[in-house]
Amino acid sequence: MKKVLTLVLSATIALSLAACGAKNTDGAKDSKKDSKVITVGASPAPHSEILETIKDDLSKKGYELKIEKFTDYKTPNTALDNKDLDANFFQHVPYLEKEVKERGFKLDYTVKVHLEPIALYSKKIKDIKDLKDGAKIAVPNDPTNETRALRILEKAGLIKVKDGDLVTARDIVENPKNLKISELEGAQIPRSLDDVDAAVINTNFALEVGLTPTKDGLLVEDKDSPYANILAVRKDNKDSDAIKALSEALTSDKVKQFIKEKYKGSILPSF
């Protein structure tokens, strides 16, 4: 009889624990599903600065905006695809499309927010006409931004590059000044400006070291560039209420005015 009672009691306790465990698990899932916290990965400038301006607006709609800062171009998409982030804000459409194609991410975007014209800077010359034969020029080493960099050099008549959506230094077909193209990680280029004759730098990295394309750039990308920066999301959360609220806040008149006043033409609204 004692053995029977012991077995019955043990079974009852086990079932109770299992029920509690199931309840807690479901509760955790429901809590995550109904979360009012939106975590966005972003470059420090200007992306994080723009996001800071909409914290109060999202708070009024019941959402807390958390900003995770990244200084590279690879980690944010990995983190978003792994669901460590709800969205990211650092890239343009061609770069996202390349990442999706090459890395199999299930990512998309909702809105275009701003354009950061890429530009050529130098500490050694004041005019592009002073660029010497054999000069060393640093460009970003990711395909889309290297393409942008080479195209502005081409438009200035310094080189000629093959046709194509994505080109690298190996696609240069004419180089009358025998320029030495150095392909570097985008975030490293501002720190390498002393070591080269000139460098093409993304605006977000240029701003971090006090450079602006309209004031300091020797060559500046055209304003009709297709490389507008976007809010990237996963396909499985693209239509969520939280992402809709975030997208709406990022394309508000308030943000447009902030971009115009803060960056004074160095960054342009894309909406």
N, C-alpha and C positions, 0 to 999 in steps of 0.2 A: 504493500500500500504506500509506504514511504517513497519507494522508487517511482510509482505511478504519479504521486503528487508532485514529486520533484520534476519529472518530465513535463507535466502539464504546466507547472509554474515557469519553467525555463522557456517553453514554447510561447507562453503568454508574453513574457518579457521581450523575447526576440521579435515577436510580431509588433509589440508596442514601439520598440526601437526602430524597426523597419518603417513603421507608419510615420514616426516622427522624422526619420531621415528623409522619407519621400516628401513629406510636407515642407521640410526646410529647403530641399532641393528645388521644389516647385516655386517656393517663395523667392529663392535666389534668382530663378529664371524670370519670374514675373517682375522682380525688382529691376533687373537689368533691362528687360523689355520696356518698362515704363520709366526708365531713367530720365531725369530732367537735366543731366549733365551732358554737355556737348564738348568733346575733346578734339581739338584741331591742331594738327602739326603744321608749323609755318616757319619760314625763314625769319630771322630777327628783324630785318628792315627790307622793304616797307611792310611786309605782310603782317607781322605781329603788331606793328603800330596801327595798321588799319583795323585789325581785329579788336584791338583795345577800345576803339571808338564805339563799338557796337555792344559791349558788355551790358551796359545799362538797358539798352533797347531789348536785348534778349531776356534780361532779368524781369522786365515788365511783362514778358510773355510767359514767365515761369521757368526759364532755362538759365542754367549756370554755364558760362563759357569758360573752358579751361584751354590755355594755349601752351602747347609743347613746342619749344624752339629747336630747330635743326639747322645745322650749318653745312650739310651736304645734300646732294640731290638723289641719293639712292635710298637712304633709310626711310624717309617719309612714306613712300609708296609701299614698301615692305610692311611697315607698321600699320598702314591703312588696310592693306589686304589681309593682314593677320588679325584685324579687329582690335588692335591696340589703340587705334584712333577712329573717330567717327567721320573725319574728313581731313584733307590737307590743303594747304594754300601756299604754293611756291612755284608752280610750273605752268607752262603753256600747253596748248593742245597738241602740237607735234611731238613734244617730249612725252606726254602721257600716252599718246597712241603708240609710240615706239616701245615704251615700257610694257604696255599691255601685250603687244605683239611678241616681244622677245622674252618676257618673264611670266607670261600667262596670267597676269593679274586680272581679276574681275572688277575692274574699275571704270568709272565714267565721270562726267562732270555735270554740274548744274548751270552755273553762270560764269560769264567772263567779267572780270572785275577791273583790271587795269593793264596798261602796257608799260613795260620798262624798256625804253630804247637802249639797245646795246651800243657801246661807244669805244673808240680808240683813245687811250690816254698815254701821256709820256711825261717823264721828268727831265728828259734830255733835249727835247726840241719843242718849239712853240708853234711850228707850222709844219704841215705834212710835207711841204716842199723841201724841208730841210732833212728829210729822212735819207740817210746815206746808203750807198750800195753795200750789200751784205749785212744790213741792219737785222737785229734779232727782234722778232715780234711774238709775244705770247698770246695764245688763243685758248679758249676753253676746250677741254678734250672730250666733252660729251657731244654726240653727233649733231644734234639740232643746233646747239649754241656755237659749235665750231662752224657749221654751215652759215649761220648768221654773220659770224666774224669774218669769214672769207668773202662773203658777198659784199660787205661794206668796203673791204680792201679792193675788191674787184671793181666796185662802182667808182672808186677813187682813181682807177687806172693803174693801181700798183701791181696787180696780178690778173690772170685770167684763169677761170676754173671751169671744169666740165659742167655740162648741164646735169641737173638732177635735184631731187628734193633733199638729199643728204650727201654732202661732200666733205672730204678731209684734205689735209695738206698733200696727200698723194694724188689728188685729182687736179692739182695746179698744172696747167698746160703752158702757161707763159708767165715768166718771172724776170722781167728785164732788170730789176735791181738786185736780183739774186738774194731776195729776202730769206732769212732763216726763220722758219715757222716753228715755234716751240709749243707743243700741246701740253697744257697743264690742267690740273683740277681747278674748276672755276673759283672755288673759295681761296685757293693759294695764290692766285694771280696778283691781287693787290699787294701782297707781301713780296712779290717777285719783281715789282715795278722798277726797283733800283738796279736789277740785274739784267734788264733788257732795254732796248731802245724805245719800245712802245708795247702796249698791251691792250687787247680788246677785253673789256671787263663788263660783266652783267651789272645792271644798275643796282640791284640789291646789295651786291658785294662792294660796289663803288661807294655807295652811300655810307657804308660802315666805316670807310676811311676818309670821309669828307670830300669825296669827288662827286660832281654832278655832271651829267652829259651835256646839258645846255651851256654850262659855264666852262668846264674843263676839257670836254671832249674835242679832239682834233677832227674826228669823223663820227657822225651820229647816224644811227639807223633811221630810215624814213618813218614818219608817223603812221603810214598806212600798212605797217608791218602786220602779218597775221599772228604774231606771237603774243597775244593777250594772255595774261595770267588768269587762271581759273580756280574755282572751288572744286576739287576732286573728291569723289565719294565712291563707296562701293555700290555695285548694282543692286545689292539686296537692301540698301537703306536709302537709295536715291529719292524715293517718294515718301519717306517718313515725315511726320509733322515737324520734328526737330530740324531736319535738313532743309525743309521748306522755309522754316522761320529763319535759319541761318542765311540761306540764299537771298531771301527778301531783305534782310538787314544789310547784307554786303552790297546790295545794289540800290540803296536808298539815296535820297537827295543829300542826306547828312554825310554819307561816305564820299559822294561825288565832290561836295564842297570841301571836305577835309583834304582829299587828294589834291585838289587845285590849290588850296591855300598852303598846305604843308610842303609840297614838293615843287611848286612853282614851275610847272612844265617839264620837270625831269621825269615825272610819272604822269601818265594820262589816263583818265577814266575810260573804260571800254563799254559803258552802258549808258 
